[in-house]
Amino acid sequence: MPLPSVHFGVLKTFLLNITTAPLI
């Protein structure tokens, strides 16, 4: 079973957006 790299990329971007949102 291959790793869902696309889903991982979207998830990482989503988490990064959450962590940077309060700073803006």
C-alpha positions in Angstrom: 0.0 0.0 0.0 1.7 3.2 -1.2 1.8 6.3 0.9 -0.8 8.9 0.0 1.8 11.6 -0.7 -0.8 14.0 -2.2 -3.0 13.7 0.8 0.0 14.1 3.1 1.0 17.3 1.3 -2.5 18.8 1.6 -2.6 17.8 5.2 0.8 19.4 6.0 -0.3 22.6 4.2 -3.5 22.6 6.2 -1.7 22.1 9.5 0.8 24.8 8.5 -2.1 27.2 7.7 -3.6 26.5 11.1 -0.4 27.2 13.0 0.3 30.4 11.0 -3.2 31.8 11.0 -3.3 33.2 14.6 0.1 35.0 14.0 -1.4 37.0 11.1 
